[in-house]
Amino acid sequence: MGYRVLLVLSALIIAISIGLRQSLGLYMPPMTAALGITAATFGFAIAVQNIVWGFAQPVVGAIADRYGPRPVLIGTALMYAGGLLLMAFSQTVPGGLQMGGILAGIGTAGTGFGVLIGTVSRAAPPEIRTRTVGTVAAAASLGTFAIAPLGQALIGTLGWKGALITFAGLGASMAVLALGVRESTNTPRASGPKLNLREAVAQAMAHRGYLFMTLAFFACGFQLVFITTHLPTYLAICGVAPGVSGTALGLIGLFNALGTYVFGRLGSRYSQKRLLAMIYLLRTAIIGVFLAVPIAPTTVLIFAAAMGFLWLGVIPLVTGIIGRVFGLSHFNTLYGLVFLSHQVGSFFGAWMGGIIFTRMGNYNFAWAALIVIGLTAFTLQWMMDEKPPRENDEGGRAVPVPA
């Protein structure tokens, strides 16, 4: 029963955390109009949130390893709520929009994937561990499916400020849910690592395949955060009704759950690096088709469903490659570095879109950048070397793997 409770609570927390984060783009049109700020200013606040998330992830993970997940979840959930409140009252608080992005970024690091996936993995029986982690990842998608339309409805009824205050209440609810999160202390640990942390990081940084995958993951963050941040404004320019934006973000979340499960299953049977490369290629092709056809509610929803299917399918593939190539001894550190690249891409995707729209009045150049970066990511990932860089002899020394 304790394990089931942990799974349910973790799924709810991650659903709220990621659902709130991926719905913030809905606030760009009303906030820029009400506050007299540019799209670049709003985009920078979202960009700050993403880059802070990336840098904060290894820090909150280390704290959770030492003190347990519950205090980290409670503290970062309250920071998340505080950041959303600052955004709601940014008109009266100097720098409130940017400070809100910083707090929300730390909050997402503590309540999102990093801490909870590690907690659930350690608690789950080995024979169902992969399936359990996939369930938690899918919950993030379902959170977007529920929260994005809710956010659009709240903006329509309460206004953007009332909607953000309600979002802050949802953020605070994660702290209440975290009270029931208890991590098992009797889970056996893996055998000691043959390499220390510095050697493991140096080994990965010298591995061309790891570097290629890390650079490709930059493109993933760049594309996806640009879409969640700027799609509502782009649709408004195209004359699409505001309600379609919320529905589109919700569809991304719904189909994301399906795609994450499917690619997790495919990754256990087929080449993970090839599947990852195909995700980048298919995303880019879908963006190209979306720009080529007339923008209408139907085409928007088809685009959202297709992109959603490919959204978080990268997670089981990237984690699978890291574990298979480098082992699990320093898995969290190596994944954290790859994830940081993703968040740097998220930062530039959100910020770049705002700058381009402010200066040019449209997103044409931004969409072109998404296509170029997507094709680059496909090429890098397809060329990735996924051979383990070295093995350890019986004395624990690192030696090259024979060809």
C-alpha positions in Angstrom: 0.0 0.0 0.0 2.8 2.4 0.9 4.4 1.9 -2.6 1.0 2.6 -4.3 0.5 5.7 -2.3 4.0 7.0 -3.2 3.3 6.3 -6.9 -0.1 8.1 -6.9 1.3 11.1 -4.9 4.4 11.4 -7.2 2.2 11.2 -10.3 -0.1 14.0 -9.0 2.8 16.2 -8.0 4.6 15.9 -11.3 1.4 16.3 -13.2 0.7 19.6 -11.5 4.3 20.8 -11.8 4.8 20.2 -15.5 1.2 21.1 -16.3 1.6 24.5 -14.7 4.9 25.1 -16.4 3.8 24.2 -19.9 0.6 26.4 -19.6 2.4 29.7 -18.9 2.5 30.6 -22.6 -1.3 31.2 -22.3 -0.6 34.3 -20.3 1.6 36.1 -22.8 -1.2 37.9 -24.8 -3.2 39.2 -21.8 -0.1 40.1 -19.8 1.7 42.0 -22.5 -1.4 43.9 -23.2 -2.2 44.7 -19.6 1.3 45.5 -18.4 2.5 47.2 -21.5 5.5 44.9 -21.8 6.9 43.3 -25.0 6.8 39.7 -25.9 10.6 39.7 -25.5 10.2 40.7 -21.8 7.7 37.9 -21.1 9.7 35.4 -23.1 12.8 36.3 -21.1 10.9 35.5 -17.8 10.0 32.1 -19.2 13.6 31.6 -20.5 14.9 32.5 -17.0 12.6 29.9 -15.5 14.0 27.2 -17.8 17.7 28.0 -17.4 17.3 28.2 -13.6 15.5 24.8 -13.7 18.5 23.3 -15.5 21.1 24.7 -13.1 19.1 24.0 -10.0 18.4 20.3 -10.9 21.6 18.8 -9.7 21.6 20.9 -6.5 18.1 20.0 -5.4 18.9 16.4 -6.3 21.9 16.4 -4.0 19.8 17.9 -1.2 17.1 15.2 -1.7 19.8 12.5 -1.6 21.0 13.7 1.8 17.8 14.8 3.5 15.1 12.8 1.6 12.6 14.0 -1.0 9.9 15.3 1.3 11.5 18.5 2.6 12.8 19.3 -0.9 9.3 18.8 -2.4 7.6 20.9 0.2 10.2 23.8 0.0 10.3 23.9 -3.8 6.5 23.6 -4.1 6.1 26.7 -2.0 8.8 28.5 -4.0 6.9 27.5 -7.2 3.7 29.0 -5.7 5.5 32.1 -4.6 7.0 32.6 -8.1 3.5 32.4 -9.7 2.2 35.0 -7.2 5.0 37.3 -8.0 4.1 37.0 -11.7 0.5 37.9 -10.8 1.5 41.0 -9.0 4.4 41.9 -11.2 2.7 45.2 -12.0 3.4 46.4 -8.4 6.6 44.5 -7.6 9.7 45.7 -9.5 11.3 42.9 -11.4 8.5 40.6 -10.2 8.2 38.9 -13.5 11.8 37.9 -13.6 12.0 37.0 -9.9 8.9 34.9 -10.4 10.6 33.0 -13.2 13.6 32.3 -11.0 11.4 30.9 -8.1 9.3 28.9 -10.6 12.4 27.4 -12.1 13.7 26.2 -8.7 10.2 25.0 -7.9 10.1 22.9 -11.1 13.5 21.4 -10.4 12.3 20.2 -7.1 8.8 19.1 -8.0 9.4 17.8 -11.6 11.2 14.8 -12.9 14.5 14.9 -11.1 13.6 14.2 -7.5 10.4 12.2 -8.1 11.7 9.8 -10.7 14.7 8.9 -8.5 12.4 8.4 -5.5 10.0 6.2 -7.4 12.8 4.2 -9.1 14.3 3.3 -5.7 11.0 2.3 -4.3 9.8 0.2 -7.3 10.5 -3.5 -7.5 13.2 -4.1 -10.1 10.9 -6.1 -12.4 8.5 -3.2 -12.9 10.9 -0.3 -12.4 10.9 0.9 -16.1 7.1 0.6 -16.3 6.7 2.6 -13.1 9.0 5.4 -14.3 7.1 5.5 -17.5 3.8 6.0 -15.6 5.2 9.0 -13.7 6.5 10.5 -17.0 3.1 10.0 -18.6 1.4 11.8 -15.6 3.3 14.9 -16.5 1.6 14.9 -19.9 -1.8 14.3 -18.4 -1.2 17.3 -16.2 -0.8 19.5 -19.2 -4.0 18.0 -20.8 -6.0 19.0 -17.7 -4.3 22.3 -16.7 -3.9 24.0 -20.0 -7.6 24.2 -20.8 -8.3 25.1 -17.2 -5.9 28.0 -17.5 -7.5 29.2 -20.6 -11.0 29.1 -18.9 -9.7 30.8 -15.8 -8.2 33.7 -17.9 -11.6 34.1 -19.6 -13.5 34.2 -16.3 -11.1 35.6 -13.7 -8.7 37.5 -15.9 -5.0 36.8 -16.2 -4.2 37.9 -12.6 -7.0 35.8 -11.0 -5.9 32.8 -13.1 -2.3 33.1 -12.0 -3.4 33.3 -8.4 -5.4 30.1 -8.9 -2.3 28.6 -10.5 -0.3 29.6 -7.4 -2.8 27.8 -5.3 -2.3 24.7 -7.4 1.4 25.0 -6.9 1.0 25.2 -3.1 -1.2 22.1 -3.2 1.9 20.1 -4.2 3.4 20.9 -0.7 0.3 19.3 0.9 0.6 16.2 -1.4 4.3 16.0 -0.5 3.5 15.4 3.2 2.6 11.9 2.3 5.8 11.2 0.3 8.1 8.8 2.2 11.1 7.2 0.7 12.0 3.6 1.6 15.3 3.4 3.4 15.9 -0.3 2.9 16.3 -0.3 -0.9 19.7 -1.9 -1.7 22.2 0.3 -3.4 24.2 -0.7 -6.4 27.7 -1.9 -6.1 30.4 0.8 -5.7 31.5 2.6 -8.8 34.8 1.7 -10.5 35.3 5.4 -11.5 35.0 8.4 -9.2 32.7 11.2 -10.2 35.4 13.3 -11.8 36.7 10.4 -13.9 33.1 9.5 -14.9 32.4 13.0 -16.1 35.7 13.3 -17.9 35.0 9.9 -19.6 31.7 11.1 -20.8 33.0 14.4 -22.0 35.6 12.6 -24.1 32.9 10.4 -25.6 31.9 11.8 -29.0 28.5 10.1 -28.9 27.7 11.6 -25.5 28.6 15.1 -26.7 26.5 14.6 -29.9 23.5 13.5 -27.8 23.9 16.4 -25.4 24.0 18.9 -28.3 20.9 17.3 -29.9 19.1 17.6 -26.6 19.7 21.4 -26.8 17.5 21.4 -29.9 14.8 19.4 -28.1 14.4 22.1 -25.5 14.7 24.9 -28.0 11.8 23.6 -30.1 9.4 22.6 -27.4 9.7 25.6 -25.1 9.4 27.9 -28.1 6.1 26.2 -29.0 4.6 26.2 -25.5 5.6 29.8 -24.9 4.8 31.4 -28.3 2.2 29.3 -29.9 -0.7 31.1 -28.3 0.6 34.5 -29.5 1.3 33.1 -33.0 -2.3 31.7 -33.2 -3.7 35.0 -32.1 -1.8 36.7 -35.0 -3.3 34.2 -37.4 -6.8 35.0 -36.1 -7.4 31.7 -34.3 -9.8 32.0 -31.4 -8.1 32.1 -28.0 -9.8 28.9 -26.7 -8.0 26.9 -29.4 -4.6 27.6 -27.8 -5.7 26.0 -24.5 -7.1 23.0 -26.3 -3.9 22.6 -28.4 -1.7 22.6 -25.3 -4.1 20.1 -23.7 -3.8 17.8 -26.7 -0.1 18.0 -26.5 -0.3 16.7 -23.0 -2.8 13.9 -23.9 -0.9 12.5 -26.9 2.4 13.0 -25.0 1.3 10.3 -22.5 0.6 7.9 -25.4 3.9 8.7 -27.2 6.0 8.4 -24.0 4.6 4.9 -23.5 5.0 3.8 -27.1 8.6 5.0 -27.4 9.5 3.4 -24.1 8.3 0.1 -25.5 10.0 0.6 -28.8 13.3 1.5 -27.1 13.5 -1.9 -25.6 13.4 -3.6 -29.0 15.0 -1.2 -31.5 18.0 1.1 -31.7 17.4 3.9 -29.1 19.7 6.4 -30.9 17.9 5.8 -34.2 14.5 6.2 -32.6 15.7 9.4 -30.9 17.0 10.8 -34.2 13.6 10.0 -35.9 11.8 11.9 -33.2 13.8 15.0 -34.0 13.3 14.5 -37.7 9.6 13.9 -37.4 9.1 17.0 -35.2 10.9 19.1 -37.7 8.8 17.7 -40.6 5.6 18.3 -38.7 6.6 21.9 -38.1 7.3 22.4 -41.8 3.9 21.0 -42.8 2.1 23.1 -40.2 3.7 26.2 -41.6 2.9 25.2 -45.2 -0.9 24.6 -44.7 -3.5 27.2 -43.9 -3.7 28.0 -40.1 -7.1 27.0 -38.9 -8.5 25.4 -35.7 -8.4 21.9 -37.3 -4.8 22.2 -38.5 -3.7 23.6 -35.2 -5.2 20.7 -33.2 -3.7 18.1 -35.6 -0.3 19.8 -35.2 -0.7 19.7 -31.4 -1.6 16.1 -31.4 1.3 15.1 -33.7 3.8 17.1 -31.7 2.4 15.8 -28.4 3.0 12.2 -29.5 6.7 13.1 -30.0 7.0 15.4 -27.0 8.5 13.4 -24.1 9.2 10.2 -26.0 12.8 11.3 -25.8 13.0 10.7 -22.0 13.0 6.9 -21.9 15.4 6.8 -25.0 18.0 9.3 -23.6 18.0 7.7 -20.1 18.2 4.3 -21.7 21.3 5.3 -23.8 23.0 6.8 -20.8 22.4 3.8 -18.6 23.5 1.3 -21.3 26.6 3.2 -22.5 27.9 4.5 -19.1 26.2 2.3 -16.5 24.2 3.5 -13.5 26.9 4.4 -11.0 26.9 8.1 -12.0 23.7 8.1 -14.0 22.1 11.1 -12.3 25.1 13.3 -12.9 25.5 12.3 -16.5 21.8 12.7 -17.2 21.8 16.0 -15.3 24.5 17.4 -17.7 22.5 16.3 -20.7 19.3 17.9 -19.2 21.2 21.1 -18.6 21.8 21.3 -22.3 18.1 20.8 -22.9 17.3 23.7 -20.5 19.9 26.0 -22.2 18.0 25.3 -25.4 14.7 26.0 -23.6 16.1 29.4 -22.5 17.1 30.4 -26.0 13.9 29.1 -27.5 11.7 31.2 -25.2 13.9 34.3 -25.4 14.7 34.1 -29.1 11.0 33.9 -30.0 10.2 37.0 -27.9 13.0 39.0 -29.4 12.2 38.1 -33.0 8.5 38.9 -32.5 9.3 42.3 -30.8 11.6 43.4 -33.6 9.9 41.9 -36.6 6.3 41.7 -35.6 6.1 38.0 -36.7 7.6 34.6 -36.0 8.8 33.7 -39.5 12.5 33.7 -38.7 11.9 31.9 -35.4 10.0 29.0 -37.2 12.9 28.8 -39.7 15.4 28.5 -36.8 13.4 25.6 -35.4 13.6 23.7 -38.7 17.4 24.3 -39.1 18.1 23.3 -35.4 15.8 20.2 -35.7 17.6 19.0 -38.8 21.0 19.5 -37.0 19.8 17.5 -34.0 18.6 14.6 -36.3 22.1 14.5 -37.9 24.0 14.6 -34.7 21.8 11.9 -33.1 21.9 9.6 -36.1 25.8 9.8 -36.1 26.1 9.2 -32.4 28.6 6.6 -31.3 26.8 4.5 -28.7 29.6 2.0 -27.9 30.6 2.0 -24.2 33.9 4.0 -24.0 35.7 1.7 -21.7 35.4 -1.2 -19.4 37.0 -1.8 -16.0 39.5 -4.5 -15.2 39.4 -6.5 -12.0 41.5 -3.9 -10.2 39.0 -1.2 -11.0 41.2 0.6 -13.6 39.6 2.0 -16.7 40.8 0.3 -19.9 39.7 0.8 -23.5 37.0 -1.5 -24.9 38.5 -3.7 -27.6 37.2 -3.0 -31.1 
